[in-house]
Amino acid sequence: MTEKWMTYAEAGAVFGLSPEAMRKRVKRLGWRTTIDNEGRRLLLVPEDAKVAPGGGRPDIRTGVPNPEFDRVVAELEREREARLKAEVRAAAAEGEARTLREVLQRTETALEAERDVRRTLELQAGEDARQLSHFETEALAAAAEREGARIERDQARRDQTQAELAAEDAQRDAAESIARAEQAEQDAAVLRAGIEQLQAQLDAILAKPPWWRRLLRR
């Protein structure tokens, strides 16, 4: 026969052995085995394997292969394999459920830790907001104080500028008054000189004899 993958029941039917005896034979001969997509254990029957004549498992009473017996055995084997697959699926489902429960527990733990972190951050944010409000209040007060000081300095500079302008105006007025006084003195001096000149001329005139006296002397 050619190489072929078979279940233990199928191979037992070919070689006239029970599935359990077939397992022992496969283990003894070192034949290859695998598991298919349906979870069934398969064995690879080599080309040089010797097949029982006529096929089927011999009847223990007559020694003649009995196909009906093989059919029943194969059916039982299929049922056993179905139960095994169902048990495997149930175990896998239980494992998945256990894994899901563990994941759920870890997730809940992580969420609780995240909530704790969020609460801590919210408390810290509230404290930071209060400190920021306090700092802003102090900053506004300091800014208002600086602004008040600046206004006072500006007012002082304006007052100083006005005082300097007033002093300059006073100095100009004083200089103009002095200039006017000096000009008045100069005008008075000129006037006095003119008066003195006129007085001298008058005195000179008065010092001369009248004109009628000069006529009498002639």
C-alpha positions in Angstrom: 0.0 0.0 0.0 1.0 3.6 -0.4 1.9 6.0 2.4 -1.3 7.3 4.0 -2.4 9.2 7.0 -5.1 7.3 9.0 -6.7 7.4 12.4 -5.9 4.6 14.8 -9.3 3.1 14.2 -8.9 3.2 10.4 -5.4 1.7 10.6 -6.6 -0.9 13.1 -9.3 -1.9 10.6 -6.7 -2.3 7.9 -4.2 -4.2 10.0 -6.8 -6.3 11.9 -6.0 -4.6 15.2 -7.9 -2.7 17.8 -7.1 1.0 18.0 -5.2 0.5 21.3 -3.2 -2.4 19.8 -2.6 -0.1 16.8 -1.3 2.6 19.1 1.1 0.2 20.7 2.3 -1.0 17.3 2.8 2.5 16.0 4.8 3.3 19.2 6.9 0.1 18.8 7.6 0.7 15.1 8.2 4.4 15.5 5.8 5.5 12.9 5.1 9.2 12.4 2.0 10.7 14.1 0.3 14.1 14.0 -2.9 15.9 15.0 -5.2 17.2 12.2 -7.3 20.4 12.2 -10.1 18.6 13.9 -7.9 17.5 16.8 -7.7 13.9 15.7 -4.5 11.9 16.2 -3.3 10.5 12.9 -0.5 8.1 12.0 1.4 7.8 8.8 1.2 4.2 7.4 4.4 3.5 5.5 4.5 1.8 2.1 6.1 -1.3 3.3 3.6 -2.0 6.1 2.1 -5.5 6.0 -1.7 -5.5 5.8 -3.8 -8.3 7.2 -5.3 -10.5 4.5 -8.9 -9.5 3.6 -8.8 -6.5 5.9 -10.9 -6.0 9.0 -10.3 -7.3 12.5 -10.4 -11.2 12.9 -13.3 -12.6 14.9 -11.9 -14.1 18.1 -14.2 -17.1 17.6 -13.6 -17.9 14.0 -10.4 -15.9 13.1 -12.2 -14.5 10.1 -12.3 -10.7 9.6 -15.7 -9.3 10.7 -16.5 -6.0 8.9 -19.5 -5.3 11.1 -17.3 -5.6 14.2 -14.9 -3.2 12.6 -17.7 -0.8 11.9 -18.8 -0.8 15.5 -15.3 -0.4 16.7 -14.7 2.5 14.3 -18.0 4.1 15.4 -17.0 3.8 19.1 -13.6 5.2 18.2 -15.2 8.1 16.5 -17.5 8.7 19.5 -14.5 8.6 21.8 -12.5 11.0 19.6 -15.6 13.3 19.5 -15.8 13.2 23.3 -12.1 13.9 23.5 -12.4 16.8 21.2 -15.4 18.1 23.1 -13.3 17.8 26.3 -10.4 19.6 24.6 -12.7 22.3 23.5 -14.3 22.6 27.0 -10.9 22.7 28.6 -9.8 25.3 26.1 -13.0 27.3 26.8 -12.4 27.0 30.5 -8.8 28.1 30.0 -10.0 31.0 27.9 -12.6 31.9 30.5 -9.9 31.7 33.2 -7.7 33.8 31.1 -10.5 36.3 30.4 -11.2 36.4 34.2 -7.6 37.1 34.9 -7.5 39.7 32.1 -10.6 41.2 33.5 -9.2 41.3 37.0 -6.0 42.8 35.8 -8.0 45.3 33.8 -10.1 46.2 36.8 -6.9 46.6 38.9 -5.4 48.8 36.2 -8.6 50.9 36.0 -8.7 51.3 39.7 -5.0 52.3 39.7 -5.8 54.7 36.8 -8.7 56.1 38.8 -6.4 56.6 41.8 -3.9 58.3 39.6 -6.7 60.5 38.2 -7.9 61.4 41.6 -4.4 62.2 42.7 -3.9 64.4 39.6 -7.2 66.1 40.1 -6.2 66.9 43.7 -2.8 68.1 42.6 -4.4 70.1 39.8 -6.8 71.8 42.4 -3.8 72.6 44.6 -1.9 73.9 41.6 -4.9 76.0 40.6 -5.1 77.5 44.2 -1.4 78.2 44.2 -1.6 79.7 40.7 -4.5 81.9 41.9 -2.5 83.0 44.9 0.5 83.7 42.7 -1.7 85.6 40.2 -3.2 87.6 43.0 0.3 88.5 44.3 1.5 89.2 40.8 -1.5 91.5 40.2 -0.9 93.3 43.5 2.8 93.6 42.7 1.9 94.9 39.2 -0.5 97.4 40.6 2.1 98.5 43.1 4.6 98.9 40.3 2.1 100.8 38.2 1.3 103.1 41.2 5.0 103.7 41.7 5.4 104.4 38.0 2.5 106.8 38.0 4.0 108.6 41.0 7.4 108.8 39.3 5.8 110.1 36.2 3.9 112.7 38.2 7.0 113.6 40.1 8.9 114.1 36.7 6.0 116.1 35.4 6.0 118.3 38.6 9.7 118.7 38.3 9.5 119.6 34.7 6.8 122.1 35.5 8.9 123.5 38.3 11.9 123.8 36.0 9.8 125.5 33.4 8.3 127.8 36.0 11.9 128.6 37.2 13.0 129.2 33.7 10.0 131.5 33.2 10.8 133.3 36.4 14.5 133.6 35.4 13.4 135.0 32.0 11.0 137.4 33.7 13.7 138.5 36.1 16.2 138.9 33.3 13.6 140.9 31.3 12.8 143.0 34.5 16.5 143.6 35.0 17.0 144.5 31.3 14.0 146.9 31.5 15.4 148.4 34.8 18.8 148.9 33.2 17.2 150.4 30.1 15.1 152.7 32.4 18.3 153.8 34.2 20.0 154.4 30.9 17.0 156.4 29.7 16.9 158.3 33.0 20.7 159.0 32.7 20.2 160.3 29.2 17.3 162.4 30.4 19.3 163.7 33.3 22.1 164.6 31.0 19.7 166.4 28.7 18.2 168.2 31.7 21.6 169.2 32.9 22.6 170.4 29.5 19.4 172.5 29.3 20.1 173.8 32.8 23.6 174.7 31.8 22.3 176.5 28.7 19.7 178.2 30.9 22.3 179.3 33.4 24.5 180.6 30.6 21.7 182.6 29.3 20.7 183.9 32.7 24.3 184.9 33.4 24.4 187.3 30.4 23.0 190.8 30.9 19.7 191.5 29.3 19.7 192.8 25.8 18.2 196.1 26.8 21.1 196.6 29.2 23.6 196.0 26.5 21.8 198.7 24.5 22.0 201.1 27.3 25.7 200.6 27.7 26.1 201.7 24.2 
